[in-house]
Amino acid sequence: MATVMEFTSPAEEFPLGSVFENLPGVRVELERLIPHETLIIPYFWVRGAGTGDIEAEFEPHAGVTDIQLVDNVEDEYLMRAEWKQEYFGVLSSLAKANVVVLSGFGTKDEWRFEVRGENQEAIAEFREYCQENEIPITITAVHAMLPIQGEGYELTEPQREALVLAYERGYFDSPRKASLEEIADELGITQQSLSSRLRRGHRRLIRATLITSS
């Protein structure tokens, strides 16, 4: 059964981490990424910086061969990076274990990742690779991915719980009958965690029901 793991890593341990030294208010969010052992080309969004800052600060960093500004939507900038094959870090560990990055979000404090392995063995292999190469990660949660009503819509149990409770409490009604804060309090989690679960759950449901693979 597919397994999802959430973990954190110090900001400086990721190739893009050095950007926070000069731009502490910047936030970086990776697009969904399927690693390959020989080439990892992730796209990521940058928020909290101006165009001039991005062009100046997002020059190639350790572990990166090239970074390019691809597009921007208002104050958000889409960038593309190519990573050095010999770089040993979180991304190379994921590639070695064939683990998919579902989300990655970085600030000056830390990086937070949600990844998926086809089984528990893949997740275990990723953890072992990090230990062997002294790559610091802190595991915060591990979930089995569950199909919904046999249709294959893969959600983690916390995502399903959050979506169902939000629906039952009227969060999606117009006008809303419950706030994000109220639902988060009922689940015993932060508003940020709840918002993340709802967003990721929405993305998976949309991908499973509305997006047609070519």
N, CA and C atoms as a LAMMPS dump frame, in Angstrom:
ITEM: TIMESTEP
0
ITEM: NUMBER OF ATOMS
642
ITEM: BOX BOUNDS ff ff ff
-5.0000000000000000e+02 5.0000000000000000e+02
-5.0000000000000000e+02 5.0000000000000000e+02
-5.0000000000000000e+02 5.0000000000000000e+02
ITEM: ATOMS id mol type element x y z
1 1 1 N 0.843 -1.194 0
2 1 2 C 0 0 0
3 1 3 C 0.886 1.255 0
4 2 1 N 0.483 2.229 -0.8
5 2 2 C 1.249 3.476 -0.861
6 2 3 C 1.267 4.151 0.505
7 3 1 N 2.416 4.745 0.837
8 3 2 C 2.602 5.366 2.139
9 3 3 C 3.061 6.808 1.967
10 4 1 N 2.487 7.691 2.753
11 4 2 C 2.852 9.111 2.738
12 4 3 C 3.594 9.456 4.024
13 5 1 N 4.693 10.176 3.876
14 5 2 C 5.447 10.626 5.038
15 5 3 C 5.626 12.136 4.977
16 6 1 N 5.475 12.788 6.129
17 6 2 C 5.73 14.21 6.239
18 6 3 C 6.968 14.394 7.105
19 7 1 N 7.855 15.294 6.684
20 7 2 C 9.064 15.523 7.466
21 7 3 C 9.561 16.949 7.267
22 8 1 N 10.416 17.378 8.162
23 8 2 C 11.034 18.697 8.059
24 8 3 C 12.545 18.531 7.936
25 9 1 N 13.187 19.573 7.423
26 9 2 C 14.637 19.585 7.286
27 9 3 C 15.105 21.027 7.452
28 10 1 N 16.272 21.256 8.075
29 10 2 C 16.766 22.622 8.237
30 10 3 C 16.868 23.356 6.905
31 11 1 N 16.581 24.642 6.909
32 11 2 C 16.572 25.425 5.673
33 11 3 C 17.899 25.33 4.924
34 12 1 N 19.009 25.357 5.652
35 12 2 C 20.316 25.384 5.001
36 12 3 C 20.707 24.041 4.389
37 13 1 N 19.957 22.964 4.706
38 13 2 C 20.285 21.647 4.178
39 13 3 C 19.768 21.443 2.762
40 14 1 N 18.918 22.32 2.285
41 14 2 C 18.362 22.217 0.936
42 14 3 C 19.115 23.167 0.022
43 15 1 N 19.35 22.791 -1.244
44 15 2 C 20.15 23.64 -2.14
45 15 3 C 19.705 25.098 -2.223
46 16 1 N 18.405 25.343 -2.124
47 16 2 C 17.909 26.717 -2.225
48 16 3 C 17.93 27.444 -0.887
49 17 1 N 18.35 26.764 0.169
50 17 2 C 18.269 27.337 1.503
51 17 3 C 19.066 28.603 1.7
52 18 1 N 20.151 28.776 0.979
53 18 2 C 20.99 29.951 1.179
54 18 3 C 20.296 31.25 0.783
55 19 1 N 19.223 31.164 -0.001
56 19 2 C 18.527 32.378 -0.415
57 19 3 C 17.896 33.075 0.79
58 20 1 N 17.565 32.318 1.844
59 20 2 C 16.913 32.907 3.008
60 20 3 C 17.848 33.794 3.805
61 21 1 N 19.158 33.653 3.586
62 21 2 C 20.107 34.488 4.316
63 21 3 C 19.943 35.959 3.955
64 22 1 N 19.707 36.226 2.666
65 22 2 C 19.546 37.61 2.209
66 22 3 C 18.083 38.021 2.048
67 23 1 N 17.2 37.028 1.917
68 23 2 C 15.774 37.309 1.754
69 23 3 C 14.997 36.498 2.787
70 24 1 N 15.078 36.879 4.066
71 24 2 C 14.463 36.073 5.126
72 24 3 C 12.946 35.974 5.037
73 25 1 N 12.311 36.902 4.326
74 25 2 C 10.852 36.872 4.221
75 25 3 C 10.336 36.052 3.064
76 26 1 N 11.231 35.488 2.27
77 26 2 C 10.835 34.723 1.089
78 26 3 C 10.248 33.372 1.486
79 27 1 N 9.259 32.919 0.711
80 27 2 C 8.705 31.571 0.866
81 27 3 C 8.835 30.855 -0.463
82 28 1 N 9.24 29.606 -0.413
83 28 2 C 9.45 28.813 -1.624
84 28 3 C 8.582 27.566 -1.552
85 29 1 N 7.844 27.286 -2.623
86 29 2 C 7.002 26.093 -2.663
87 29 3 C 7.303 25.291 -3.918
88 30 1 N 7.712 24.043 -3.738
89 30 2 C 8.012 23.166 -4.866
90 30 3 C 6.731 22.679 -5.505
91 31 1 N 6.742 22.56 -6.828
92 31 2 C 5.663 21.885 -7.522
93 31 3 C 5.814 20.391 -7.3
94 32 1 N 4.75 19.635 -7.546
95 32 2 C 4.813 18.173 -7.404
96 32 3 C 5.953 17.644 -8.267
97 33 1 N 6.754 16.759 -7.697
98 33 2 C 7.987 16.332 -8.341
99 33 3 C 8.138 14.825 -8.288
100 34 1 N 8.403 14.217 -9.445
101 34 2 C 8.712 12.794 -9.508
102 34 3 C 10.19 12.669 -9.815
103 35 1 N 11.009 12.331 -8.818
104 35 2 C 12.459 12.283 -9.025
105 35 3 C 12.876 11.161 -9.965
106 36 1 N 14.007 11.371 -10.609
107 36 2 C 14.647 10.351 -11.441
108 36 3 C 16.116 10.365 -11.067
109 37 1 N 16.731 9.19 -11.029
110 37 2 C 18.093 9.1 -10.517
111 37 3 C 19.09 9.954 -11.294
112 38 1 N 18.854 10.165 -12.588
113 38 2 C 19.85 10.867 -13.392
114 38 3 C 19.544 12.343 -13.602
115 39 1 N 18.315 12.775 -13.33
116 39 2 C 17.968 14.173 -13.589
117 39 3 C 16.771 14.576 -12.743
118 40 1 N 16.907 15.668 -12.017
119 40 2 C 15.804 16.189 -11.218
120 40 3 C 15.608 17.642 -11.615
121 41 1 N 14.468 17.946 -12.219
122 41 2 C 14.2 19.319 -12.669
123 41 3 C 12.892 19.777 -12.05
124 42 1 N 12.951 20.317 -10.862
125 42 2 C 11.711 20.769 -10.233
126 42 3 C 11.367 22.211 -10.603
127 43 1 N 10.09 22.48 -10.602
128 43 2 C 9.606 23.845 -10.718
129 43 3 C 9.17 24.282 -9.326
130 44 1 N 9.394 25.536 -9.004
131 44 2 C 9.004 26.016 -7.691
132 44 3 C 8.533 27.459 -7.77
133 45 1 N 7.636 27.806 -6.831
134 45 2 C 7.085 29.153 -6.74
135 45 3 C 7.787 29.93 -5.641
136 46 1 N 8.031 31.201 -5.906
137 46 2 C 8.673 32.082 -4.937
138 46 3 C 7.704 33.205 -4.592
139 47 1 N 7.529 33.438 -3.308
140 47 2 C 6.651 34.517 -2.836
141 47 3 C 7.406 35.371 -1.822
142 48 1 N 7.08 36.658 -1.793
143 48 2 C 7.692 37.544 -0.802
144 48 3 C 8.972 38.198 -1.257
145 49 1 N 9.162 38.315 -2.578
146 49 2 C 10.358 38.981 -3.111
147 49 3 C 9.998 39.673 -4.42
148 50 1 N 10.779 40.713 -4.774
149 50 2 C 10.562 41.406 -6.025
150 50 3 C 11.365 40.771 -7.146
151 51 1 N 11.046 41.144 -8.389
152 51 2 C 11.735 40.562 -9.538
153 51 3 C 13.234 40.78 -9.46
154 52 1 N 13.639 41.994 -9.075
155 52 2 C 15.066 42.28 -8.984
156 52 3 C 15.762 41.404 -7.974
157 53 1 N 15.101 41.188 -6.829
158 53 2 C 15.673 40.331 -5.792
159 53 3 C 15.811 38.903 -6.285
160 54 1 N 14.811 38.425 -6.992
161 54 2 C 14.841 37.051 -7.476
162 54 3 C 15.981 36.848 -8.458
163 55 1 N 16.095 37.77 -9.4
164 55 2 C 17.155 37.637 -10.396
165 55 3 C 18.534 37.698 -9.753
166 56 1 N 18.662 38.476 -8.69
167 56 2 C 19.96 38.628 -8.038
168 56 3 C 20.274 37.466 -7.108
169 57 1 N 19.263 36.978 -6.38
170 57 2 C 19.501 35.987 -5.337
171 57 3 C 19.399 34.549 -5.81
172 58 1 N 18.57 34.271 -6.81
173 58 2 C 18.404 32.892 -7.249
174 58 3 C 19.374 32.536 -8.37
175 59 1 N 20.63 32.879 -8.149
176 59 2 C 21.704 32.385 -8.989
177 59 3 C 21.983 30.948 -8.544
178 60 1 N 22.702 30.162 -9.379
179 60 2 C 22.955 28.78 -8.978
180 60 3 C 23.585 28.672 -7.583
181 61 1 N 23.003 27.829 -6.767
182 61 2 C 23.482 27.573 -5.424
183 61 3 C 24.178 26.219 -5.393
184 62 1 N 24.688 25.851 -4.233
185 62 2 C 25.308 24.543 -4.073
186 62 3 C 24.299 23.455 -4.431
187 63 1 N 24.7 22.553 -5.298
188 63 2 C 23.817 21.482 -5.717
189 63 3 C 22.963 21.815 -6.924
190 64 1 N 23.071 23.048 -7.446
191 64 2 C 22.244 23.496 -8.564
192 64 3 C 23.117 23.863 -9.755
193 65 1 N 22.732 23.438 -10.951
194 65 2 C 23.48 23.804 -12.153
195 65 3 C 22.885 25.027 -12.848
196 66 1 N 21.561 25.232 -12.676
197 66 2 C 20.935 26.362 -13.37
198 66 3 C 19.591 26.666 -12.735
199 67 1 N 19.261 27.951 -12.619
200 67 2 C 17.942 28.395 -12.157
201 67 3 C 17.453 29.48 -13.098
202 68 1 N 16.209 29.338 -13.563
203 68 2 C 15.658 30.3 -14.509
204 68 3 C 14.279 30.761 -14.05
205 69 1 N 14.003 32.052 -14.266
206 69 2 C 12.677 32.593 -14.017
207 69 3 C 11.807 32.256 -15.223
208 70 1 N 10.715 31.524 -14.997
209 70 2 C 9.861 31.042 -16.09
210 70 3 C 8.663 31.95 -16.315
211 71 1 N 7.991 32.34 -15.228
212 71 2 C 6.772 33.131 -15.364
213 71 3 C 6.459 33.78 -14.025
214 72 1 N 5.546 34.725 -14.033
215 72 2 C 5.094 35.306 -12.778
216 72 3 C 3.613 35.627 -12.867
217 73 1 N 2.934 35.476 -11.728
218 73 2 C 1.519 35.807 -11.596
219 73 3 C 1.414 36.756 -10.411
220 74 1 N 1.195 38.041 -10.722
221 74 2 C 1.194 39.091 -9.711
222 74 3 C 2.514 39.057 -8.943
223 75 1 N 2.479 38.747 -7.635
224 75 2 C 3.713 38.775 -6.848
225 75 3 C 4.261 37.377 -6.585
226 76 1 N 3.87 36.401 -7.404
227 76 2 C 4.391 35.046 -7.288
228 76 3 C 5.182 34.713 -8.551
229 77 1 N 6.338 34.05 -8.372
230 77 2 C 7.241 33.803 -9.484
231 77 3 C 7.515 32.309 -9.622
232 78 1 N 7.324 31.804 -10.838
233 78 2 C 7.587 30.394 -11.123
234 78 3 C 8.996 30.262 -11.657
235 79 1 N 9.778 29.377 -11.044
236 79 2 C 11.167 29.199 -11.436
237 79 3 C 11.443 27.724 -11.706
238 80 1 N 12.532 27.503 -12.435
239 80 2 C 12.914 26.145 -12.823
240 80 3 C 14.379 25.934 -12.461
241 81 1 N 14.662 24.807 -11.822
242 81 2 C 16.034 24.526 -11.404
243 81 3 C 16.482 23.16 -11.908
244 82 1 N 17.744 23.064 -12.247
245 82 2 C 18.361 21.791 -12.579
246 82 3 C 19.405 21.49 -11.514
247 83 1 N 19.408 20.252 -11.018
248 83 2 C 20.259 19.88 -9.898
249 83 3 C 21.455 19.057 -10.361
250 84 1 N 22.554 19.213 -9.671
251 84 2 C 23.747 18.43 -9.965
252 84 3 C 23.507 16.977 -9.586
253 85 1 N 23.864 16.074 -10.494
254 85 2 C 23.631 14.658 -10.253
255 85 3 C 24.401 14.151 -9.042
256 86 1 N 25.588 14.718 -8.799
257 86 2 C 26.43 14.213 -7.714
258 86 3 C 26.066 14.81 -6.358
259 87 1 N 25.073 15.706 -6.336
260 87 2 C 24.703 16.346 -5.083
261 87 3 C 24.033 15.345 -4.137
262 88 1 N 24.497 15.285 -2.904
263 88 2 C 23.896 14.418 -1.901
264 88 3 C 23.034 15.261 -0.978
265 89 1 N 21.758 15.043 -1.013
266 89 2 C 20.848 15.815 -0.19
267 89 3 C 19.479 15.174 -0.215
268 90 1 N 18.47 15.944 0.222
269 90 2 C 17.118 15.415 0.303
270 90 3 C 16.625 14.923 -1.051
271 91 1 N 16.829 15.733 -2.109
272 91 2 C 16.316 15.354 -3.421
273 91 3 C 16.987 14.091 -3.959
274 92 1 N 18.296 13.985 -3.79
275 92 2 C 18.986 12.783 -4.269
276 92 3 C 18.539 11.561 -3.479
277 93 1 N 18.249 11.739 -2.189
278 93 2 C 17.753 10.638 -1.371
279 93 3 C 16.394 10.169 -1.867
280 94 1 N 15.531 11.106 -2.208
281 94 2 C 14.218 10.763 -2.739
282 94 3 C 14.328 10.054 -4.083
283 95 1 N 15.249 10.524 -4.919
284 95 2 C 15.437 9.905 -6.231
285 95 3 C 15.941 8.478 -6.095
286 96 1 N 16.883 8.257 -5.188
287 96 2 C 17.436 6.923 -4.989
288 96 3 C 16.347 5.946 -4.551
289 97 1 N 15.439 6.411 -3.713
290 97 2 C 14.385 5.543 -3.192
291 97 3 C 13.139 5.537 -4.072
292 98 1 N 13.154 6.326 -5.157
293 98 2 C 12.01 6.425 -6.065
294 98 3 C 10.754 6.885 -5.316
295 99 1 N 10.934 7.935 -4.514
296 99 2 C 9.848 8.503 -3.724
297 99 3 C 9.396 9.819 -4.353
298 100 1 N 8.094 10.013 -4.447
299 100 2 C 7.515 11.185 -5.104
300 100 3 C 7.326 12.321 -4.107
301 101 1 N 7.713 13.535 -4.499
302 101 2 C 7.474 14.717 -3.675
303 101 3 C 6.08 15.25 -3.99
304 102 1 N 5.171 15.164 -3.033
305 102 2 C 3.826 15.694 -3.216
306 102 3 C 3.787 17.191 -2.952
307 103 1 N 4.585 17.641 -1.979
308 103 2 C 4.67 19.068 -1.701
309 103 3 C 5.942 19.346 -0.937
310 104 1 N 6.458 20.553 -1.137
311 104 2 C 7.636 20.995 -0.411
312 104 3 C 7.538 22.494 -0.211
313 105 1 N 7.684 22.936 1.024
314 105 2 C 7.491 24.349 1.33
315 105 3 C 8.63 24.812 2.228
316 106 1 N 9.338 25.868 1.814
317 106 2 C 10.498 26.317 2.57
318 106 3 C 10.403 27.76 3.017
319 107 1 N 10.887 28.019 4.241
320 107 2 C 11.039 29.363 4.791
321 107 3 C 12.421 29.438 5.436
322 108 1 N 12.731 30.583 6.033
323 108 2 C 14.033 30.744 6.693
324 108 3 C 14.191 29.796 7.873
325 109 1 N 13.073 29.27 8.389
326 109 2 C 13.128 28.393 9.561
327 109 3 C 13.381 26.937 9.189
328 110 1 N 12.707 26.443 8.153
329 110 2 C 12.84 25.039 7.795
330 110 3 C 12.137 24.755 6.475
331 111 1 N 12.394 23.541 5.964
332 111 2 C 11.656 23.004 4.828
333 111 3 C 10.689 21.952 5.35
334 112 1 N 9.471 21.943 4.814
335 112 2 C 8.478 20.929 5.168
336 112 3 C 8.088 20.173 3.902
337 113 1 N 8.194 18.865 3.955
338 113 2 C 7.916 18.026 2.796
339 113 3 C 6.808 17.019 3.095
340 114 1 N 6.057 16.703 2.057
341 114 2 C 5.138 15.565 2.069
342 114 3 C 5.517 14.701 0.87
343 115 1 N 5.868 13.441 1.125
344 115 2 C 6.341 12.56 0.054
345 115 3 C 5.545 11.262 0.062
346 116 1 N 5.567 10.576 -1.078
347 116 2 C 4.825 9.32 -1.2
348 116 3 C 5.716 8.227 -1.754
349 117 1 N 5.695 7.084 -1.081
350 117 2 C 6.374 5.896 -1.578
351 117 3 C 5.343 4.871 -1.987
352 118 1 N 5.677 4.032 -2.949
353 118 2 C 4.728 3.015 -3.389
354 118 3 C 4.423 2.008 -2.283
355 119 1 N 5.333 1.908 -1.319
356 119 2 C 5.129 1.018 -0.189
357 119 3 C 6.006 1.498 0.973
358 120 1 N 5.891 0.818 2.098
359 120 2 C 6.666 1.212 3.271
360 120 3 C 8.163 1.007 3.058
361 121 1 N 8.517 0.024 2.22
362 121 2 C 9.931 -0.243 1.963
363 121 3 C 10.612 0.946 1.295
364 122 1 N 9.901 1.626 0.379
365 122 2 C 10.476 2.797 -0.29
366 122 3 C 10.736 3.919 0.704
367 123 1 N 9.797 4.134 1.622
368 123 2 C 9.975 5.15 2.644
369 123 3 C 11.142 4.79 3.56
370 124 1 N 11.236 3.502 3.914
371 124 2 C 12.332 3.049 4.775
372 124 3 C 13.674 3.239 4.07
373 125 1 N 13.714 2.976 2.774
374 125 2 C 14.955 3.153 2.008
375 125 3 C 15.373 4.616 1.999
376 126 1 N 14.415 5.524 1.851
377 126 2 C 14.713 6.95 1.887
378 126 3 C 15.292 7.348 3.243
379 127 1 N 14.699 6.872 4.314
380 127 2 C 15.177 7.2 5.661
381 127 3 C 16.593 6.671 5.882
382 128 1 N 16.848 5.457 5.424
383 128 2 C 18.177 4.864 5.578
384 128 3 C 19.222 5.649 4.793
385 129 1 N 18.862 6.079 3.587
386 129 2 C 19.793 6.844 2.761
387 129 3 C 20.143 8.164 3.457
388 130 1 N 19.14 8.803 4.061
389 130 2 C 19.394 10.051 4.778
390 130 3 C 20.328 9.81 5.964
391 131 1 N 20.103 8.732 6.691
392 131 2 C 20.952 8.42 7.84
393 131 3 C 22.386 8.142 7.409
394 132 1 N 22.537 7.353 6.351
395 132 2 C 23.87 6.982 5.895
396 132 3 C 24.66 8.188 5.41
397 133 1 N 23.977 9.184 4.846
398 133 2 C 24.648 10.361 4.305
399 133 3 C 24.534 11.58 5.215
400 134 1 N 24.091 11.344 6.452
401 134 2 C 23.993 12.4 7.463
402 134 3 C 23.178 13.589 6.972
403 135 1 N 22.038 13.279 6.368
404 135 2 C 21.1 14.306 5.916
405 135 3 C 20.027 14.438 6.992
406 136 1 N 19.99 15.555 7.713
407 136 2 C 19.065 15.679 8.843
408 136 3 C 17.612 15.871 8.415
409 137 1 N 16.761 14.968 8.841
410 137 2 C 15.323 15.117 8.642
411 137 3 C 14.625 14.769 9.949
412 138 1 N 13.468 15.377 10.172
413 138 2 C 12.644 15.068 11.338
414 138 3 C 11.28 14.63 10.841
415 139 1 N 10.937 13.385 11.066
416 139 2 C 9.662 12.846 10.598
417 139 3 C 8.554 13.321 11.519
418 140 1 N 7.502 13.892 10.93
419 140 2 C 6.393 14.423 11.72
420 140 3 C 5.122 13.6 11.596
421 141 1 N 4.99 12.811 10.522
422 141 2 C 3.79 11.987 10.349
423 141 3 C 4.029 10.948 9.262
424 142 1 N 3.38 9.804 9.406
425 142 2 C 3.392 8.746 8.394
426 142 3 C 1.965 8.245 8.256
427 143 1 N 1.444 8.189 7.004
428 143 2 C 0.073 7.76 6.765
429 143 3 C 0.033 6.744 5.63
430 144 1 N -0.929 5.849 5.69
431 144 2 C -1.228 4.994 4.547
432 144 3 C -2.214 5.743 3.666
433 145 1 N -2.058 5.639 2.344
434 145 2 C -2.988 6.296 1.422
435 145 3 C -4.186 5.398 1.216
436 146 1 N -5.37 5.974 1.328
437 146 2 C -6.594 5.199 1.286
438 146 3 C -7.409 5.516 0.04
439 147 1 N -7.913 4.475 -0.67
440 147 2 C -8.837 4.736 -1.781
441 147 3 C -10.2 5.12 -1.229
442 148 1 N -10.895 6.009 -1.912
443 148 2 C -12.213 6.446 -1.464
444 148 3 C -13.288 5.731 -2.278
445 149 1 N -14.11 4.937 -1.608
446 149 2 C -15.229 4.254 -2.225
447 149 3 C -14.801 3.462 -3.455
448 150 1 N -13.603 2.908 -3.414
449 150 2 C -13.163 2.035 -4.484
450 150 3 C -12.819 2.714 -5.785
451 151 1 N -12.82 4.054 -5.808
452 151 2 C -12.579 4.762 -7.059
453 151 3 C -11.116 5.1 -7.279
454 152 1 N -10.279 4.832 -6.263
455 152 2 C -8.856 5.089 -6.434
456 152 3 C -8.441 6.518 -6.217
457 153 1 N -9.294 7.332 -5.552
458 153 2 C -8.93 8.706 -5.257
459 153 3 C -8.047 8.695 -4.018
460 154 1 N -6.752 8.793 -4.178
461 154 2 C -5.847 8.59 -3.058
462 154 3 C -5.778 9.82 -2.153
463 155 1 N -6.187 9.624 -0.901
464 155 2 C -6.084 10.644 0.132
465 155 3 C -5.465 9.997 1.363
466 156 1 N -4.753 10.79 2.145
467 156 2 C -4.333 10.285 3.445
468 156 3 C -5.536 10.369 4.38
469 157 1 N -5.511 9.59 5.435
470 157 2 C -6.618 9.613 6.391
471 157 3 C -6.814 11.001 6.997
472 158 1 N -5.73 11.745 7.377
473 158 2 C -5.94 13.1 7.907
474 158 3 C -6.581 14.046 6.884
475 159 1 N -6.238 13.897 5.598
476 159 2 C -6.846 14.742 4.572
477 159 3 C -8.329 14.432 4.425
478 160 1 N -8.647 13.139 4.419
479 160 2 C -10.052 12.735 4.316
480 160 3 C -10.841 13.245 5.515
481 161 1 N -10.268 13.097 6.709
482 161 2 C -10.93 13.555 7.927
483 161 3 C -11.193 15.052 7.874
484 162 1 N -10.201 15.818 7.419
485 162 2 C -10.348 17.271 7.357
486 162 3 C -11.409 17.678 6.344
487 163 1 N -11.399 17.058 5.175
488 163 2 C -12.373 17.391 4.132
489 163 3 C -13.795 17.051 4.567
490 164 1 N -13.969 15.881 5.157
491 164 2 C -15.306 15.456 5.577
492 164 3 C -15.835 16.359 6.686
493 165 1 N -14.974 16.667 7.676
494 165 2 C -15.422 17.521 8.777
495 165 3 C -15.751 18.918 8.278
496 166 1 N -14.917 19.462 7.39
497 166 2 C -15.179 20.794 6.84
498 166 3 C -16.516 20.814 6.095
499 167 1 N -16.783 19.744 5.374
500 167 2 C -18.062 19.641 4.651
501 167 3 C -19.23 19.56 5.627
502 168 1 N -19.087 18.7 6.638
503 168 2 C -20.177 18.506 7.599
504 168 3 C -20.461 19.771 8.407
505 169 1 N -19.434 20.549 8.683
506 169 2 C -19.624 21.759 9.498
507 169 3 C -20.053 22.961 8.661
508 170 1 N -20.108 22.8 7.348
509 170 2 C -20.571 23.889 6.493
510 170 3 C -19.499 24.868 6.071
511 171 1 N -18.238 24.431 6.123
512 171 2 C -17.146 25.328 5.731
513 171 3 C -17.224 25.691 4.247
514 172 1 N -17.734 24.777 3.434
515 172 2 C -17.809 25.018 1.993
516 172 3 C -19.13 25.662 1.568
517 173 1 N -20.025 25.905 2.544
518 173 2 C -21.289 26.555 2.219
519 173 3 C -21.072 28.041 1.955
520 174 1 N -22.06 28.668 1.351
521 174 2 C -22.003 30.111 1.108
522 174 3 C -23.322 30.724 1.601
523 175 1 N -23.275 31.503 2.688
524 175 2 C -22.08 31.858 3.478
525 175 3 C -21.618 30.679 4.33
526 176 1 N -20.363 30.747 4.754
527 176 2 C -19.797 29.676 5.552
528 176 3 C -20.465 29.605 6.925
529 177 1 N -20.66 28.351 7.382
530 177 2 C -21.254 28.133 8.693
531 177 3 C -20.198 27.834 9.751
532 178 1 N -18.969 27.626 9.316
533 178 2 C -17.879 27.365 10.256
534 178 3 C -16.605 27.974 9.689
535 179 1 N -15.735 28.413 10.583
536 179 2 C -14.481 29.032 10.159
537 179 3 C -13.364 28.002 10.164
538 180 1 N -12.262 28.368 9.523
539 180 2 C -11.085 27.511 9.517
540 180 3 C -10.593 27.294 10.948
541 181 1 N -10.644 28.354 11.756
542 181 2 C -10.182 28.262 13.148
543 181 3 C -11.028 27.267 13.941
544 182 1 N -12.34 27.292 13.755
545 182 2 C -13.231 26.396 14.491
546 182 3 C -12.978 24.936 14.134
547 183 1 N -12.788 24.665 12.845
548 183 2 C -12.555 23.284 12.407
549 183 3 C -11.189 22.807 12.882
550 184 1 N -10.198 23.679 12.803
551 184 2 C -8.859 23.316 13.264
552 184 3 C -8.881 23 14.758
553 185 1 N -9.617 23.801 15.539
554 185 2 C -9.718 23.549 16.974
555 185 3 C -10.364 22.196 17.239
556 186 1 N -11.372 21.855 16.46
557 186 2 C -12.061 20.575 16.655
558 186 3 C -11.143 19.394 16.341
559 187 1 N -10.264 19.581 15.365
560 187 2 C -9.324 18.522 14.996
561 187 3 C -8.088 18.515 15.892
562 188 1 N -7.893 19.604 16.629
563 188 2 C -6.729 19.695 17.497
564 188 3 C -5.443 19.987 16.75
565 189 1 N -5.551 20.743 15.635
566 189 2 C -4.38 21.094 14.836
567 189 3 C -4.388 22.594 14.587
568 190 1 N -3.31 23.119 14.015
569 190 2 C -3.237 24.544 13.714
570 190 3 C -4.03 24.866 12.456
571 191 1 N -4.385 26.133 12.293
572 191 2 C -5.077 26.556 11.075
573 191 3 C -4.209 26.305 9.847
574 192 1 N -2.9 26.509 9.984
575 192 2 C -1.996 26.285 8.867
576 192 3 C -2.008 24.819 8.442
577 193 1 N -1.995 23.915 9.413
578 193 2 C -2.027 22.486 9.095
579 193 3 C -3.342 22.111 8.424
580 194 1 N -4.45 22.642 8.936
581 194 2 C -5.75 22.353 8.335
582 194 3 C -5.82 22.873 6.906
583 195 1 N -5.364 24.116 6.705
584 195 2 C -5.375 24.694 5.364
585 195 3 C -4.562 23.84 4.392
586 196 1 N -3.411 23.342 4.864
587 196 2 C -2.566 22.504 4.024
588 196 3 C -3.267 21.191 3.685
589 197 1 N -3.934 20.578 4.667
590 197 2 C -4.629 19.315 4.409
591 197 3 C -5.764 19.501 3.408
592 198 1 N -6.524 20.58 3.561
593 198 2 C -7.624 20.842 2.634
594 198 3 C -7.107 21.086 1.22
595 199 1 N -6.047 21.879 1.116
596 199 2 C -5.502 22.194 -0.215
597 199 3 C -4.97 20.941 -0.904
598 200 1 N -4.214 20.123 -0.166
599 200 2 C -3.66 18.918 -0.768
600 200 3 C -4.752 17.918 -1.116
601 201 1 N -5.753 17.834 -0.249
602 201 2 C -6.867 16.943 -0.544
603 201 3 C -7.62 17.377 -1.786
604 202 1 N -7.852 18.68 -1.928
605 202 2 C -8.514 19.208 -3.125
606 202 3 C -7.718 18.873 -4.38
607 203 1 N -6.403 19.05 -4.322
608 203 2 C -5.558 18.79 -5.49
609 203 3 C -5.663 17.337 -5.924
610 204 1 N -5.67 16.426 -4.956
611 204 2 C -5.726 15.001 -5.302
612 204 3 C -7.086 14.62 -5.88
613 205 1 N -8.143 15.173 -5.3
614 205 2 C -9.476 14.882 -5.818
615 205 3 C -9.646 15.436 -7.23
616 206 1 N -9.153 16.646 -7.464
617 206 2 C -9.244 17.243 -8.802
618 206 3 C -8.444 16.436 -9.802
619 207 1 N -7.216 16.036 -9.404
620 207 2 C -6.371 15.252 -10.308
621 207 3 C -7.024 13.914 -10.65
622 208 1 N -7.702 13.314 -9.659
623 208 2 C -8.295 11.997 -9.866
624 208 3 C -9.601 12.052 -10.64
625 209 1 N -10.33 13.183 -10.566
626 209 2 C -11.674 13.23 -11.16
627 209 3 C -11.796 14.124 -12.392
628 210 1 N -10.966 15.164 -12.481
629 210 2 C -11.141 16.144 -13.565
630 210 3 C -9.999 16.185 -14.579
631 211 1 N -8.838 15.662 -14.2
632 211 2 C -7.688 15.738 -15.078
633 211 3 C -7.547 14.45 -15.869
634 212 1 N -7.536 14.569 -17.182
635 212 2 C -7.422 13.407 -18.069
636 212 3 C -5.99 13.251 -18.513
637 213 1 N -5.402 12.105 -18.237
638 213 2 C -4.021 11.845 -18.645
639 213 3 C -3.957 11.681 -20.16
640 214 1 N -2.901 12.269 -20.758
641 214 2 C -2.759 12.172 -22.203
642 214 3 C -2.063 10.873 -22.566
